[in-house]
Amino acid sequence: EVRLVQSGGGLVQDGGSLRLSCAASGFPIDEYAIGWFRQVPGKERREGVACMDTMDGKRFYGDSVKGRFTISTDSAKTTLYLQMNNLKPEDTAVYYCAADYRWVTPEALDADWDYWGQGAEVTVEA
């Protein structure tokens, strides 16, 4: 059974940093795409933030977070991270980690993924 359990999130000031974590289990992570998405309250669709291929290290980011956010895993590949720097009020959203059996491409950020964490709120105050 695929399990994604998130931790982290919270309130931060404009320009601050936060790191989100996601404990992954129940699937061969090297065979899956892993990623982070976010959803602003009132918006219907989740926005792709970042995705990664843990086999070759290939990463892709949404345009709005490039240069500020970094997706990574620990050396054991059991925990996903999203390091968020230079946060802005427009980054306020519920953030979700995700996994899916698919190729990691830029288009993956716009696709529908199968497995999701429970979500974590991130609020950036101006």
Salt bridges, closest charged atoms under 4 A:
ASP30 OD1 - LYS77 NZ 2.88
GLU47 OE1 - ARG38 NE 2.86
ASP56 OD2 - LYS58 NZ 3.90
ASP63 OD1 - LYS66 NZ 3.05
ASP91 OD1 - ARG38 NH1 2.90
ASP91 OD2 - ARG68 NH1 2.71
ASP100 OD2 - ARG102 NE 2.68
ASP112 OD1 - ARG45 NH1 3.49
